[in-house]
Amino acid sequence: MLTVGDKFPLFELTACVDLDPEKAFAQIDHKSYEGKWKVYFAWPKDSE
C-alpha cells in the first residue's frame, strides 16, 4: 500500500475519462495529466 510521500508506480491503463459514451474510455499512462492532482480508483474484480 502506498502512503503519503510515496511515488506512484509507472503504469499504462484504460481509464473512464468522460460521461459521453463515445468518449468514455481512453488510454492513459503515468505521464498523462502531469503536474495535476489525480485520484485513481481500481476494482480488481472488474477485469475477470
Number of C-alpha atoms within 10 A of each C-alpha: 3 8 7 5 6 8 8 9 7 8 9 11 10 10 15 13 12 11 9 8 8 7 10 11 14 12 11 15 14 12 10 11 10 9 7 6 6 8 4 5 6 7 6 7 6 6 5 4
